[in-house]
Amino acid sequence: QVQLVESGGGLVQPGGSLRLSCVASGSIFNIKSMGWYRQAPQNQRELVATITSGGSTNYADSVKGRFTINRDNAKNTVYLQMNSLKPEDTAVYYCNLEAQSNLFLPVMNYWGKGTLVTVSS
C-alpha cells in the first residue's frame, strides 16, 4: 500500500503565500514523478506542477512564476511553494505520485486526500 499525506493548506489573503507538503510512504520501489493537482468547485481536476525523479519540472501556465515545486528524494516528500496567491487559486490541492510499488508491477498513479487552499480577503 502507498499512502500520500498532504499538509499546509489554509486560508490566506490575496498576495500571500503558502507552502504545501506531501509525504509518500508505504511500498514504493521506484518513483517516476510527484506533483500537485487542484480542483475548484464545479471544475475538473487540473495539473498545477510536477517534478520527475531527475528534477525536471512542469507547471500550468496559470501558476508559472508564482509557484515552485521541489522534492526531497530521501524523504519521499514533495513541496509546493505558492506565492502571490490569487482568489482563483482557491481549490482543493491533491498530491500525486507516479511510482512502481515493486520491480514487477507497472507504474501506477496514487492520490492524496487533498488539502484546501482558500484565497480570500
N, C-alpha and C positions, 0 to 999 in steps of 0.2 A: 504494500500500500504506500502511496505517496500522499503527503499532506502539504498544503500550502497555507500559511497563516500570514495575513496582511495586518498591518498596523499603521497608524499615523494619520488617519483621516480626521475630519472635524470641520468646524465652522471657521471661516476666515473671511476677512473683509477684502473687497476688490483691491488688487495691487499687492496683496500679501503673499506669503509663502507657506508651503507645507512640504514635508518630506515623508513619503510613503516607504515602508519596508515590507519585504516579503521573504519569509524563511521557508525553504523547502526541506522536508525531512522524509525519512522512510527509505524504501527500496529504490535507490537511484543509482544506476550504473553509469550512465553517460548522458550529460546534459548537452542538448543541441542549442537551445536558446531559452532565455527567460524574458518576460516582458509584462507590459501593462496594457489593459484594455479598459474601456469605460462604457457605461450605458446610462444615458439620461432618460427620464420618464418619457415613455411613448417613442423612444428612439431605439434603433438597433445597436447592438454592441459594436464598438469601433476600436480600431487599433490606436493606441497612444504612442507607445515606444517599445522597441525590442532590442535585445543585445545578445549576440551569439557567444558561444564559448570562446571564440577568438577575439571578442571585443568589438566586433562590427555592430554599429547601431543603426536603427531606422526609426524615424519619427513621423508622426502625422504632420501635415503642413500647418495645421492649426496650433501646434504647440512648439514648432521649431523656434529656437532662440529663447524660449521661456522655460522649457522643461529639459532636464538632463537625467538620463538613465545610466546607472553604473551597477557593478556587481562585485561581490566578494566571493570568488570561486571556492575558497577554503571553507566558507561558512554557508555555501549554497544560498546566498542571500542576494536579492536584487533591490535596488533603491530607485525611487523616482523623486528627484528634487523639482518642485514646482514653484516657479517664481512668477511674479506679475500676473497673479491669478485673476480671471475674469468670471463674471456670473455664468457665462456659457460653459465654463469648465465644471460646473456643478453636475455631479454624476456619482454613480457607484463605480469605484475603480476595482478591477479584478486583476489579480496576478495570474500569469500564465507560465507554464513550464512545458517545454518540449523535451522529452527525455526517454531513454530506454531504462526499464527497471532491471533488466539483465541482458547479457550479451545475445541471447537467443530470441528476444522479443523486439518487435518494431518500435520505432519512435512513436510515442503517444502524447496527446495533449492532456494536461492537467490544469485544473482551475481552483483558485481560492474562492472563499465565500463572498469576498468583496468588502470594501470599506468605503463609507460615504464621505464624499467631499462636497461641502456646501460653501459657495462663494456668494456672500450677501452682506450688505451693509445694514 
